[in-house]
Amino acid sequence: MNNIPSVDLADFLSDDPNRKQKFVQEIGTAYEEIGFVSLKNHFLDDTLVDGLYKEVTSFFALPLEEKAKSELEGLGGQRGYISFGKEHAKGKKEGDLKEFWHFGQEADEDANLIEEYPENVLVNELPNFNPTGMEAYRMLEKTGIYVLRALALYIGLDEHYFDHWASNGNSILRPIHYPPITEEPKGAVRAGAHGDINLITLLMGASAGGLQVLRTDGEWIDAIPNEDELVINVGDMLERHTNNKLRSTIHRVVNPPKEQWNTPRYSIPFFMHPRSDMKLNCLDACVSEEHPKAFDDITAGDFLHQRLVEIGLIKE
């Protein structure tokens, strides 16, 4: 396997039960074997994608003093601007070579959440920045819920098992800017090798290459989706909940060849988190004599807090 498998959401959405089951089997098998797929026929259209990249590049082109107005202390980087080098991969000291922004959930009035999400930060200089970002947020959330429905069926659960937990969940849309590299990096890469924290991550096509996925044999392979596809991977929460049945695969963003150092890279992942009170306890359907329970019980909120400390966004 030299690239990640490609699947078609139109199969799952069709009225043909055979096509639907084909999708369930394909995505489930891919997530057991490598933890990544590329997905076509999602809910993001080209106009929305182009509009979002226009807003994102305009924001990161603002003077640093303007961007810094949106960097809020005390939120663990959960909303607004996070400046260059603040985040690092778990187990690394070097900050990643990136700056980024966080759009968060704007929950329904009747969501009955046990927590109150922070408000999103407005960028007054760019009147279309927040509306465009939140429209993309909704379309990615919708796509993610259908992917989780397929995975619920693959595991042997009710199709709508994840619906309540993922709807109004603590998900994050993260536009990232990897600036041009101006000098030899001292041990740092654009994003160090890591697994994602959340249930699943949906990644809009990056403006330049660099994403690599670690195969089970220890080889790194480039993740190269088609232009109209999302890259979607399993996160640590889902790996834990399925007792290692579905794999949260280590991945990284490597620095480009030296002749391309002057090229910036933009990337927009959507980290799909559940409500904080979701129990990530190993599912009974995924525990057996051959696969005994591998993780202690924990809620999604407590797990998220632990990981934000480990990657440097929350100080203890």
C-alpha positions as CSV (number, residue, x, y, z in Angstrom):
1,M,0.0,0.0,0.0
2,N,1.7,3.2,-1.2
3,N,-1.2,5.5,-0.8
4,I,-4.3,5.7,1.5
5,P,-7.5,4.0,0.2
6,S,-10.2,6.0,-1.5
7,V,-13.9,5.6,-0.6
8,D,-17.0,7.2,-2.0
9,L,-19.6,8.6,0.5
10,A,-22.2,8.4,-2.4
11,D,-22.2,4.6,-1.9
12,F,-23.2,5.0,1.8
13,L,-25.9,7.6,0.9
14,S,-27.4,5.5,-1.9
15,D,-30.7,3.6,-1.6
16,D,-28.8,0.4,-2.7
17,P,-28.1,-1.7,0.5
18,N,-25.3,-3.4,-1.3
19,R,-23.5,-0.1,-2.1
20,K,-24.1,1.0,1.5
21,Q,-22.6,-2.2,2.9
22,K,-19.7,-1.9,0.4
23,F,-18.8,1.5,1.9
24,V,-19.1,0.2,5.4
25,Q,-16.8,-2.7,4.7
26,E,-14.2,-0.6,2.7
27,I,-13.9,2.2,5.3
28,G,-13.9,-0.2,8.3
29,T,-11.2,-2.4,6.7
30,A,-9.1,0.7,5.9
31,Y,-9.3,2.0,9.4
32,E,-8.3,-1.4,10.8
33,E,-5.3,-1.6,8.5
34,I,-4.0,1.9,8.2
35,G,-6.3,4.3,9.9
36,F,-6.7,6.7,7.0
37,V,-8.9,7.1,3.9
38,S,-9.6,9.7,1.3
39,L,-13.3,10.5,0.8
40,K,-15.1,11.8,-2.3
41,N,-18.6,13.1,-2.6
42,H,-18.6,14.9,0.8
43,F,-20.7,17.9,1.7
44,L,-18.1,20.6,1.0
45,D,-18.5,22.3,-2.4
46,D,-15.7,24.0,-4.4
47,T,-17.1,27.5,-3.9
48,L,-17.0,27.1,-0.1
49,V,-13.5,25.6,-0.1
50,D,-12.2,28.4,-2.3
51,G,-13.8,31.0,-0.2
52,L,-12.4,29.6,3.0
53,Y,-8.9,29.4,1.7
54,K,-9.2,33.1,0.5
55,E,-10.3,34.1,4.1
56,V,-7.6,32.0,5.8
57,T,-4.7,33.3,3.6
58,S,-6.0,36.9,4.2
59,F,-6.0,36.4,8.0
60,F,-2.5,34.9,8.2
61,A,-1.2,37.8,6.0
62,L,-2.3,40.3,8.6
63,P,0.5,42.0,10.6
64,L,1.4,40.0,13.7
65,E,0.1,42.7,16.1
66,E,-3.3,42.4,14.4
67,K,-3.4,38.6,14.7
68,A,-2.1,38.8,18.3
69,K,-5.3,40.7,19.3
70,S,-7.1,37.4,18.8
71,E,-4.8,35.2,21.0
72,L,-6.6,34.7,24.2
73,E,-4.9,33.6,27.4
74,G,-6.6,30.9,29.6
75,L,-8.4,29.0,27.0
76,G,-5.7,26.4,26.2
77,G,-5.8,27.5,22.6
78,Q,-9.3,26.4,22.1
79,R,-10.5,29.5,20.3
80,G,-9.0,32.2,18.2
81,Y,-5.3,32.6,17.2
82,I,-2.4,30.4,18.3
83,S,1.0,31.9,17.5
84,F,4.0,30.3,15.9
85,G,5.7,27.5,17.7
86,K,3.2,27.2,20.7
87,E,2.2,23.6,20.0
88,H,4.5,20.6,19.9
89,A,3.9,16.9,19.3
90,K,3.5,14.7,22.4
91,G,7.0,13.8,23.7
92,K,8.8,16.6,21.8
93,K,10.2,19.9,23.1
94,E,10.6,21.7,19.8
95,G,7.5,23.7,18.8
96,D,5.9,22.9,15.4
97,L,6.7,25.3,12.6
98,K,3.1,26.6,12.3
99,E,0.6,29.2,13.4
100,F,-3.1,28.5,13.4
101,W,-6.7,29.5,14.2
102,H,-9.5,27.7,16.0
103,F,-13.2,27.9,15.2
104,G,-15.3,26.0,17.8
105,Q,-18.8,24.7,18.2
106,E,-21.8,27.0,18.3
107,A,-24.2,24.7,20.0
108,D,-28.0,24.4,19.4
109,E,-30.1,26.1,22.2
110,D,-31.6,22.8,23.1
111,A,-28.3,20.8,23.1
112,N,-28.5,20.1,26.9
113,L,-24.7,20.2,27.3
114,I,-23.1,19.7,30.6
115,E,-20.4,22.4,29.7
116,E,-20.5,25.8,28.1
117,Y,-18.2,26.2,25.1
118,P,-16.2,29.4,24.8
119,E,-17.5,31.9,22.2
120,N,-15.7,32.1,18.9
121,V,-13.4,35.1,18.4
122,L,-14.4,37.6,15.7
123,V,-12.0,39.0,13.2
124,N,-13.3,42.5,12.5
125,E,-10.8,43.2,9.8
126,L,-12.3,40.3,7.7
127,P,-16.1,40.4,7.8
128,N,-16.5,37.1,5.8
129,F,-13.9,35.2,7.9
130,N,-16.1,33.9,10.6
131,P,-19.3,33.2,8.5
132,T,-17.3,31.3,5.9
133,G,-15.4,29.3,8.6
134,M,-18.6,28.3,10.4
135,E,-20.3,27.3,7.2
136,A,-17.3,24.9,6.4
137,Y,-17.5,23.7,10.1
138,R,-21.1,22.7,9.6
139,M,-20.5,20.8,6.3
140,L,-17.5,19.0,7.8
141,E,-19.5,18.1,10.9
142,K,-22.3,16.7,8.7
143,T,-19.8,14.6,6.7
144,G,-18.2,13.3,9.9
145,I,-21.5,12.1,11.3
146,Y,-22.1,10.0,8.2
147,V,-18.6,8.5,8.5
148,L,-19.3,7.7,12.1
149,R,-22.6,6.1,11.2
150,A,-20.8,3.8,8.8
151,L,-18.2,2.9,11.5
152,A,-21.0,2.2,14.0
153,L,-22.4,-0.4,11.6
154,Y,-18.9,-1.9,10.9
155,I,-18.4,-2.3,14.7
156,G,-21.8,-3.9,15.1
157,L,-23.6,-1.0,16.9
158,D,-26.8,0.8,16.0
159,E,-26.1,3.1,13.0
160,H,-27.0,6.2,15.0
161,Y,-24.9,5.3,18.1
162,F,-22.6,8.3,17.7
163,D,-25.2,10.9,16.6
164,H,-26.0,12.3,20.0
165,W,-22.3,12.5,21.1
166,A,-21.0,14.0,17.9
167,S,-23.8,16.5,17.3
168,N,-23.0,19.7,19.3
169,G,-19.7,18.0,20.2
170,N,-16.6,19.9,21.2
171,S,-15.2,19.9,17.6
172,I,-12.6,22.3,16.3
173,L,-11.9,23.6,12.8
174,R,-8.2,24.5,12.6
175,P,-6.9,26.6,9.6
176,I,-3.1,26.2,9.8
177,H,-0.3,28.3,8.2
178,Y,3.1,26.8,7.8
179,P,5.2,29.8,6.8
180,P,8.2,29.7,4.4
181,I,11.3,28.2,6.1
182,T,14.0,30.8,6.2
183,E,16.8,28.9,8.0
184,E,17.8,25.3,8.7
185,P,15.3,24.0,11.3
186,K,16.9,22.9,14.5
187,G,15.1,19.5,15.0
188,A,11.7,21.0,14.2
189,V,9.3,20.0,11.4
190,R,6.1,21.5,10.2
191,A,4.1,19.1,12.4
192,G,5.9,16.4,14.4
193,A,4.9,12.7,14.3
194,H,1.7,12.4,16.3
195,G,-1.7,10.8,16.6
196,D,-4.8,13.0,16.8
197,I,-6.7,13.3,20.1
198,N,-10.3,13.2,18.8
199,L,-12.8,10.7,17.3
200,I,-12.0,11.4,13.6
201,T,-10.2,14.1,11.7
202,L,-11.4,15.5,8.4
203,L,-8.7,17.3,6.4
204,M,-9.4,19.6,3.5
205,G,-6.7,19.3,0.8
206,A,-3.6,21.1,1.8
207,S,-2.1,23.8,-0.5
208,A,1.2,21.9,-0.6
209,G,2.3,18.3,0.1
210,G,4.1,17.0,3.2
211,L,1.5,14.8,5.0
212,Q,2.9,11.4,5.7
213,V,1.3,8.3,7.3
214,L,3.2,5.6,9.2
215,R,2.5,2.1,7.9
216,T,2.4,-0.9,10.2
217,D,5.8,-2.1,8.8
218,G,7.4,1.2,9.9
219,E,7.6,2.8,6.5
220,W,6.3,6.4,6.0
221,I,4.0,6.9,2.9
222,D,2.8,10.1,1.4
223,A,-1.0,10.7,1.8
224,I,-2.0,12.1,-1.7
225,P,-5.8,12.5,-2.1
226,N,-7.4,13.6,-5.3
227,E,-8.2,17.3,-5.5
228,D,-11.8,16.9,-4.5
229,E,-11.3,14.4,-1.7
230,L,-11.0,14.8,2.1
231,V,-8.4,12.9,4.1
232,I,-10.1,11.3,7.1
233,N,-8.3,9.5,9.9
234,V,-9.2,7.8,13.2
235,G,-8.1,9.7,16.3
236,D,-7.0,8.4,19.7
237,M,-10.5,8.6,21.3
238,L,-12.0,6.3,18.7
239,E,-9.1,3.9,18.9
240,R,-9.5,3.8,22.7
241,H,-13.3,3.4,22.5
242,T,-13.0,0.5,20.0
243,N,-10.2,-1.2,22.0
244,N,-7.6,-0.8,19.2
245,K,-9.9,-2.3,16.6
246,L,-9.8,1.0,14.6
247,R,-6.3,2.5,14.4
248,S,-5.2,6.0,15.2
249,T,-2.2,6.1,12.9
250,I,0.9,8.2,13.6
251,H,1.3,10.9,10.9
252,R,3.4,14.0,10.4
253,V,3.9,17.0,8.1
254,V,7.5,17.0,6.9
255,N,9.5,20.0,5.8
256,P,9.7,20.4,2.0
257,P,12.9,20.0,-0.1
258,K,15.2,23.0,0.4
259,E,14.3,24.4,-3.1
260,Q,10.7,24.7,-1.9
261,W,11.4,26.3,1.5
262,N,10.1,29.6,0.2
263,T,6.6,28.1,-0.3
264,P,4.1,28.5,2.5
265,R,1.6,25.7,3.3
266,Y,-2.0,26.0,4.3
267,S,-4.0,23.2,5.8
268,I,-7.5,23.0,7.3
269,P,-8.3,20.0,9.5
270,F,-11.6,19.5,11.3
271,F,-11.1,17.7,14.6
272,M,-14.3,15.9,15.4
273,H,-14.7,15.7,19.2
274,P,-17.7,14.3,21.1
275,R,-19.5,16.0,24.0
276,S,-17.2,16.0,27.0
277,D,-19.4,13.6,29.0
278,M,-19.1,10.8,26.4
279,K,-17.6,7.7,28.0
280,L,-14.7,6.4,26.0
281,N,-14.8,3.0,27.8
282,C,-13.9,0.1,25.6
283,L,-17.0,-1.1,23.8
284,D,-18.2,-4.6,24.7
285,A,-18.4,-5.4,21.0
286,C,-14.6,-4.8,20.7
287,V,-13.5,-6.8,23.8
288,S,-12.9,-10.6,23.7
289,E,-10.5,-13.2,25.0
290,E,-8.2,-12.5,22.1
291,H,-8.5,-8.7,22.6
292,P,-8.9,-8.0,26.3
293,K,-9.7,-4.5,27.5
294,A,-6.6,-2.4,26.8
295,F,-7.6,1.0,28.4
296,D,-8.9,2.4,31.6
297,D,-12.4,4.0,31.7
298,I,-12.3,7.8,31.0
299,T,-14.6,10.5,29.7
300,A,-13.8,12.5,26.5
301,G,-13.5,15.7,28.5
302,D,-10.9,14.3,30.9
303,F,-9.0,12.6,28.0
304,L,-8.9,15.9,26.1
305,H,-7.5,17.8,29.1
306,Q,-4.8,15.3,29.6
307,R,-3.7,15.5,26.0
308,L,-3.8,19.4,25.8
309,V,-1.3,19.4,28.7
310,E,0.9,16.9,27.0
311,I,1.1,18.9,23.7
312,G,1.8,22.2,25.6
313,L,-1.5,24.1,25.0
314,I,-2.5,23.9,28.7
315,K,0.0,24.5,31.5
316,E,-0.4,22.6,34.8
